Amino acid sequence: MLYKFIDLFAGIGGIRLAFEEYGECVFSCEWDVKAQETYFANFYETPFGDIRKINEKEIPDHDILLAGFPCQPFSIAGVSKKNSLGRAHGFLDETQGTLFFDIARIIKEKQPQAFLLENVKNLKSHDKGRTYRVIKKVLENDLGYTVYDKIINAKGLVPQNRERIYIVGFKKPIKFQFPSLPDKGPALRTILEDEVDEKYTLSDKLWKYLQAYKEKHEAKGNGFGYGLADLDSYSRTLSARYYKDGSEILIPQKGKNPRKLTPRECARLQGFPDSFKIVVSNTAAYKQFGNSVAVPVVRLIAEKMIQAIEQDELIENGKGLIAHVGK
């Protein structure tokens, strides 16, 4: 069976890539113009812009909702208000003003069979855990989905220490299990290009600055500073700020200053195929890959989700028993 899915907060389409073998993307949404350029180059469609401006009724029907949504502060209103969703309290009051609200209103309207949400692992502990409790309450109690969550480190599949929380939900109370990843993955050297332009090598001025910065913080007893990568192991987490100086992942070079990863190497670090087109400036590309997902991890989750839907094995106690995985 082929499934229809939508790609919200799509970025450059990393989550979409992982799900394409199971069906068709019928709607995408991404506000960043440069990310839209990359998305169009690879998927031949320009995502809708601001999700806050789309009427949920106009979104095509779909089986699976995908969203790598930003984490924003949640404010819980002291006084419950009547709202357009017909609830006197809770749902709208607790999520209004956050982008998660837009996911929730779309789920409520379109009732997909399943969803996958991805976020930084700190979502779980943000605001002393209150933010995540609100999210779970909305997904489970207000929207009626059976929810599973787990923090997964991608380093078993790509040479990068990258922990993210994945939240999977099903309209029916079906059994689901997250995939198990290998403890050890490929070495960093396996994603490096054979020939790299000299422009990626740090200047003497920048290299001296980064060394002095690290020494200063080490003297204070903290670990701030550049990271010289072990090519036989995995790297630190690639972030959207990588374009600034590349300091979190520097590649050692014999007889000269270390260098930054190239945009193609960043793509590989996230598990994107070499066929994925990079059509923007290096600065934009670094931001995009730093903000994206580890595609192989999502691919394994996608496989498990589809299996769960098709096996349709219900939780023993039936609807209302919520499973929580990966505390």
C-alpha positions in Angstrom: 0.0 0.0 0.0 1.2 3.5 -0.8 0.6 6.2 1.8 -0.1 9.9 1.4 2.0 12.1 3.8 2.6 15.8 4.4 5.9 17.4 5.3 5.6 20.3 7.8 8.6 22.5 8.9 10.1 20.6 6.0 13.6 22.2 6.0 15.3 20.7 3.0 13.3 17.5 3.0 15.3 15.1 5.1 12.3 13.4 6.7 10.5 13.3 3.4 13.5 11.5 1.8 13.1 8.7 4.4 9.3 8.3 3.7 9.2 8.6 -0.1 9.6 4.8 -0.7 6.3 4.3 1.2 4.1 6.7 -0.7 3.6 10.3 -2.0 4.1 13.7 -0.4 0.9 15.7 -1.0 1.8 18.9 0.9 4.9 20.6 2.2 5.5 23.7 4.3 8.7 25.6 5.0 9.1 29.3 5.6 12.8 29.8 4.9 13.3 31.0 1.4 16.8 29.4 1.0 15.6 26.1 2.3 12.7 26.3 -0.3 15.3 26.7 -3.0 17.1 23.5 -2.0 13.7 21.7 -1.5 12.6 22.7 -5.1 15.9 21.6 -6.6 15.4 18.1 -5.1 11.7 17.5 -5.1 10.5 19.9 -7.8 8.0 21.7 -5.6 8.2 24.9 -3.6 6.8 24.4 -0.1 4.0 26.6 1.3 5.5 29.4 3.4 4.2 30.4 6.8 2.3 27.5 8.4 0.4 30.0 10.5 -1.3 31.3 7.4 -2.6 28.0 6.0 -6.2 27.0 6.7 -6.0 23.4 8.0 -9.2 22.6 6.0 -7.3 23.3 2.8 -4.5 20.8 3.4 -4.9 17.6 1.4 -6.1 14.5 3.2 -3.2 12.3 4.2 -2.3 9.2 6.1 0.9 10.3 7.9 1.9 13.8 9.2 5.6 14.5 9.4 7.1 17.5 11.2 10.5 18.6 12.5 9.0 21.4 14.5 10.9 24.2 16.4 10.7 24.1 20.2 9.2 27.3 21.5 8.2 28.3 25.1 4.7 27.4 26.0 2.6 29.7 28.2 -0.3 28.2 30.0 -3.1 30.7 30.2 -4.5 31.3 33.7 -8.1 31.7 32.5 -9.6 29.2 30.1 -11.2 30.6 27.0 -13.7 29.3 24.5 -12.0 28.7 21.2 -12.5 27.7 17.6 -11.8 24.0 18.4 -14.8 23.8 20.7 -12.8 23.3 23.9 -13.3 25.4 26.9 -9.8 24.9 28.2 -6.5 23.1 27.6 -5.8 22.6 24.0 -5.8 26.2 22.6 -4.9 28.0 25.7 -1.8 25.9 26.4 -0.4 25.9 22.9 -1.6 29.1 21.3 1.3 31.2 20.1 3.6 28.2 19.5 4.2 26.4 16.2 3.2 23.1 17.8 -0.3 24.5 17.9 -0.3 24.5 14.1 0.6 20.8 14.0 -2.2 20.1 16.5 -4.9 22.0 14.6 -3.9 20.1 11.4 -4.0 16.7 13.2 -7.4 17.6 14.7 -8.9 18.5 11.3 -7.3 15.9 9.1 -7.1 12.9 11.5 -4.1 11.1 9.9 -3.5 7.5 10.7 -0.1 8.4 12.2 2.5 11.1 12.8 6.2 11.5 13.3 7.5 14.6 15.1 11.2 15.3 15.6 12.9 17.8 17.9 16.1 18.4 19.9 16.4 16.1 22.9 16.1 19.0 25.3 12.5 19.3 24.4 12.0 16.6 27.0 13.5 18.7 29.8 12.6 22.2 28.6 11.0 24.3 31.3 11.5 21.5 33.8 9.6 19.1 31.7 6.4 21.2 31.5 6.7 21.9 27.7 6.8 18.2 26.9 4.0 17.4 29.3 1.8 19.9 27.5 2.7 18.4 24.1 1.9 14.9 25.3 -1.4 16.0 26.9 -2.5 17.6 23.7 -1.5 14.6 21.5 -3.0 12.0 23.9 -5.9 13.5 25.7 -7.1 16.2 23.4 -6.4 14.5 20.1 -6.7 10.9 21.2 -3.5 9.4 19.7 -1.5 6.6 21.1 2.0 8.1 21.6 5.5 6.7 21.8 8.7 8.7 22.2 12.4 8.0 22.3 15.7 9.9 22.3 17.9 8.3 19.6 21.5 8.9 18.9 22.3 8.7 15.2 26.0 7.7 15.8 25.2 4.1 15.1 24.3 4.9 11.5 26.2 8.1 10.7 29.6 9.3 12.1 28.0 12.0 14.2 27.0 12.3 17.9 23.4 13.5 17.3 20.7 12.9 19.9 17.1 13.8 18.9 13.7 13.0 20.3 11.3 11.3 18.0 7.6 11.2 18.8 5.4 8.7 17.0 1.6 8.6 17.3 -1.2 6.4 15.9 -4.9 7.1 15.7 -5.6 3.5 16.6 -4.1 2.0 19.8 -1.6 -0.1 17.9 1.7 -1.6 19.1 4.9 0.1 18.0 8.6 -0.3 18.8 11.4 2.0 17.8 14.3 0.5 15.9 17.4 -0.6 17.6 20.6 1.1 16.2 24.1 -0.4 16.2 26.4 0.8 19.0 29.1 1.6 16.6 28.7 3.2 13.2 30.9 4.2 10.3 34.1 6.2 10.9 34.2 9.9 10.1 36.9 9.4 7.5 34.3 7.4 5.4 32.4 10.6 4.5 35.3 12.8 3.7 35.9 14.0 0.1 39.2 13.0 -1.6 40.1 16.4 -2.8 39.1 19.5 -0.9 39.6 23.2 -1.9 42.1 25.1 0.2 39.4 27.7 1.1 38.1 25.2 3.7 41.4 25.3 5.6 41.3 27.7 8.6 43.3 30.9 8.2 46.2 31.4 10.7 44.3 34.2 12.3 41.1 32.1 12.9 43.1 29.1 14.1 45.0 31.1 16.6 41.8 32.7 17.8 40.1 29.3 18.3 43.1 28.0 20.2 43.3 31.0 22.5 39.5 30.8 23.1 39.8 27.2 24.1 42.8 27.8 26.4 41.0 30.7 28.1 37.9 28.5 28.9 40.0 25.5 29.9 41.7 27.7 32.5 38.3 28.5 33.9 37.5 24.8 34.1 34.9 24.4 31.3 35.0 22.7 28.0 34.1 25.5 25.6 36.1 25.5 22.4 36.8 23.9 19.1 36.6 20.2 18.5 39.4 18.5 16.5 37.7 15.4 15.1 38.9 11.8 15.5 38.7 10.5 11.9 38.3 6.9 13.2 35.4 7.8 15.4 32.4 10.1 15.1 32.1 13.9 15.2 30.3 16.3 17.5 26.8 17.4 16.6 26.6 19.4 13.4 24.7 22.6 14.2 23.2 25.4 12.2 26.0 27.7 13.4 28.7 25.6 11.7 28.9 28.2 8.9 30.4 30.7 11.4 33.8 29.1 12.0 33.3 25.3 11.8 34.8 25.0 15.3 32.6 22.2 16.5 33.9 19.8 13.8 37.4 20.5 12.5 39.2 18.0 10.3 43.0 17.6 11.2 45.4 18.0 8.3 49.1 17.0 8.2 51.4 19.9 8.1 48.8 22.7 8.1 45.9 24.1 9.9 42.7 22.0 10.3 39.8 22.6 7.9 36.0 22.8 8.0 33.8 20.1 6.5 32.6 20.9 3.0 28.8 21.2 2.4 28.9 17.8 0.7 30.6 16.3 3.7 27.9 17.8 5.9 25.3 16.3 3.7 27.0 12.9 4.1 27.3 13.4 7.8 23.5 13.6 7.9 23.1 10.6 5.7 21.9 12.4 2.6 22.8 10.7 -0.7 25.4 12.3 -3.0 22.6 12.7 -5.6 21.0 15.3 -3.3 21.5 18.7 -5.0 23.2 21.5 -3.1 22.2 24.7 -5.0 22.7 27.5 -2.4 25.7 29.2 -1.0 28.0 27.4 1.4 26.7 29.6 4.3 23.1 28.6 3.6 24.0 25.0 3.0 25.8 24.7 6.4 22.7 26.1 8.1 20.4 23.8 6.2 22.3 20.6 6.9 22.9 21.6 10.5 19.1 22.1 11.0 18.2 18.9 9.2 17.8 15.3 10.3 19.9 12.2 10.2 18.1 10.6 7.3 19.0 6.9 8.0 17.6 7.2 11.5 14.3 8.5 10.1 14.3 5.8 7.5 14.4 3.1 10.1 11.6 4.7 12.1 9.6 5.0 8.9 10.0 1.3 8.3 8.8 0.5 11.8 5.8 2.8 11.5 4.7 1.3 8.3 5.1 -2.2 9.7 3.0 -1.2 12.8 0.2 0.3 10.6 0.1 -2.8 8.4 0.3 -5.4 11.2 -2.4 -3.5 13.0 -1.7 -5.3 16.3 -3.7 -3.5 19.1 -2.4 -2.8 22.6 -4.0 -5.5 24.8 -6.2 -3.2 26.9 -7.5 -1.4 23.9 -7.9 2.3 23.3 -7.0 4.5 26.1 -3.9 2.7 27.2 -1.0 5.0 26.2 2.4 3.5 25.8 5.4 5.6 26.8 8.8 4.4 25.5 12.3 5.7 26.0 12.1 7.8 29.1 
